Amino acid sequence: MAQVHGHCDDRFTRVREAFEENFTARGELGAAVTVLLDGRPVVDLWGGWADEARTRPWERDTLVNVWSTSKGPTALCAHLLADRGLLDLDAPVATYWPEFAAAGKEAVPVRHLLSHRSGVAGIDVPHTLDDLYDWELTCARLAATAPWWEPGTRSGYHAISYGFLVGEVVRRVTGVPPGEFLRQEITGPLGIDFTFGLPEKETHRLAELVQERTDRAAQAALLARMEPVAVASLLNPPTGRAAANTPGWRAAEIPAANGHGT
């Protein structure tokens, strides 16, 4: 059995038991969990292994690619600018990013980017992983994309595009990439161990992403049930474990999906 480390308030022993059950009953390789109550940590547990070969124990400061949890810090950057009066959430995106006005998007407000209602849930031309790692190219293609539905009339998950859309607005307002703004204004002052992408010097702390053993037929059935818009948002280009374990992914800034933190 994997050894679990850390502390757990006596009021939350069931949380510790559930965490341990992930290893004993559900095949967990390595993980961590933290719970804050009124700003104070009441649960801070970690255990298992940080690699599939089980050569590196999971430590308290092990880093993880947190996928779509990255969208929260991205949105926080925009809201901080709005709080400071530097960004109007009801203004058209094109006020800050003129190229975004293309293809009938001249009136789309910033808040539609934040709420997954802009209609620009993805890119409508083939887009490779190498393309995705190119910030300017990805943003240019998003700016040129016609909305996949009338903006504001519905929501649809902007799986990857969210980070570039909101992040480019942040960049246009501040003059620095969203990851740098996050470091300067939020994570740096607060001492938070979180970045978009990952500096090479920190890769020794990074947990390897391992594919869960799942039923391929069930996965195929799930994709078949998804709306075409959702599939296109997720799979152009395909992003997943294989991509996230590469230097290219870690070196890029993908604010909707490649945040790394403890």
SULFEN-V703696 format. One line per field, one symbol per residue. ss: DSSP state (2 for helix, 1 for strand, 0 for the rest). phi: phi as a letter, one per 40 degrees, with the letter a starting at -180 (. if undefined). psi: psi as a letter, one per 40 degrees, with the letter a starting at -180 (. if undefined). A space follows every 10 residues. Layout:
ss=???
phi=???
psi=???
//
This chain:
ss=0001111102 2222222222 2222000001 1111111001 1111111110 0000001000 0011101002 2222222222 2220000000 0122200222 2222000012 2222000000 0000000022 2200222222 2222000000 0000000000 2222222222 2222000222 2222222222 0001110002 2222210000 0000022222 2222200222 2222200100 2222002222 2000000111 10
phi=.ccbbhbadd cbcccccccc cdccbbgcca aaabbbbfgb cbbabaagbc accfbbccbc bccbccfcdd ccdccddccc ccccgcabcc ccdcdbbdcc ccfgbcbccd ccccbgbcgc cabcbdbccc ccccdccccc ccccccdcac dgcabaccdb cdcccccccd ccccgbddcc cdccbbccdc gccaacgadd cbcccccccb cccbcccccc cccccccdcc ccccbbccbi ddcccbdccc ccbbccabcb ac
psi=hihhiaihid efdddddddd ddddeefhdi iihhhhhfeh hehgiiiaie idefehihid ehiihebedd dddddddddd dddeeehhee iideddgdde eiffedehid ddddefedeg eaheihhidd ddehdddddd dddehiieih heeiihhgdd dddddddddd ddddeiiddd dddddcddde fhghihahid eedeehhhhh hihihddddd ddddeiiddd ddddegihia dddeeidddd eihgeeefhh i.
//
